[in-house]
């Protein structure tokens, strides 16, 4: 076998891998769009008092066992943004959207858009919510240290 044959085989394998990834990506994209549509259909606005928020593994989160059993095996090891809140007279454990988790204030009352046990959006009851300062990356920290000295 010459070098040209080896390169052609490698190129063919890469093309096949890219086509498979493209098809799977399209399938997952359609699935996610359907799930987002279901969330939008079931959403409702609720007033709640946030008690605590943490990023916890799903087994330690306090979610119902049925929810834990339904999660995919690979996701059981990852940490979820969990929020404990008092909704009316009940204390509930809810899962937050990762993009809004940092803006949720602790020990304050908020109006939240909830779909089932998933918090999609949060607004302050008494004024706007405080946005936390954006975290600096490690390159920005190194540059800052170099400029200080």
N, C-alpha and C positions, 0 to 999 in steps of 0.2 A: 504494500500500500504506500502510495506516495503522500506527501504532505497535503497535496490538493484534495485527495480523497478524504483524509482526516478532517480537513477544514469544511468540506461539503457536508460530511456527516454531522459535525458539530452545529453547523448552520441549520441543517434540517431539523435537528433536535430542538434547537432554540425556537425555530418558527413554530413547531408543533406545540411547544410549551406556551408560547405567547398566544396562540389561537385558543388553546384550552383555557388559559387564564381569562381571555377576553369573553368567552362564552359563559364561563362561571360568573364573572363579574357582572355581566348583563342580567343573568338570572337572579343574583343576589340583589341587584339594584331594583328589579321589579318587585321582589319580595319585600324590600324595605319600604318602597312606595306604598304597597298595600297595607303594611303595618302602620305607617304614618297616617294613612287615610282612616284606619280604624281608630287610632288615638284621637284624631280630630273629631270624629263622629261622637265619641263618648266623653269629650271634655266638659268640665263644669267648673265654675268659679266657687271657691270655698274660702272662708275666713278661718285662719288657724294661728295658734300660738306656737312658735318653734321652741321646743325644749332643748334639743341637742342635735348636732349633726356630726357625722364621722364617716370616714371611708373604711369599710369593714369587708372582710370576706363574707360571702353569702351565707355560709354556715353559721357565722357568729352574729348575723345581722338582726335576728329576731323576726324575720319574715315567716309566714306560715309554711309548714312543711310541704304543702302541696306546691307552692311556688318554688321552693328549693329543688323538689323532685323534677319540675318541668324545665329547669335551666339546663342548657347543654353542658356536657362534662368538662369541656375546655374552659368554660366561663366560671365554673365553680371555684377555681383557684384565684380568679381576679377579684379585686376589691371594688365594691359598689359604693356610690355616694348615698348613704342612708341618713334619713332625717326622721327624728322622733318629734311628733307634733300633737298638740291637743286640738282636735277638731270637734267642736261642740263639747259634750261631756266626756268624749272618749279620747284616750291616748292611742295614737296610731303610729306604726312604723311605715314610712313611705320611702320610695326610691326616687331620687332626684335626677334630673338631666345633668350630665357632667358639665355642660357649658354654663349652667346657672348656679351650680353648687356653691361657688365662692361668694356669690352675691346674696345668698340667704342669710339673714341676720339671726343670731341666737338670742333667745329670750325676748323676742319682739313679736308683735302681731303683724301678720301679712295677709294679703289676699293672693291666693295661689290658684292657678289653672291646673286642675287635677284630672287625669284620666285613669280611673281605677285606683291603683296605688302608685302611680307615676306622676311626679310633679313636673309639669312642662314649662311653667312660667310663674314668676313671682313679682308682685307689686307691693309697695308699702301702703299700709292703711293710713298712717299719719305722715305724709310727706314721702319724698323719694327715698329709695334705698341707697346706702353708701356703697360705692364700688370700691373694692379693695385695690391697693396699688398693684400694678402688674409686676410679676416676679421677673427679676433680671436673669438672663442666661449666664452661663459660666464664662463665656467670652466677654460679655459686658462687665462682669465682676473683675476679670483680669485686667481689662483696659482701665477700669476705675482705679484699681490698685496701682497700676503703672503710672497713672497721671497724678496720683496723690503724692507719691514719693519724689 
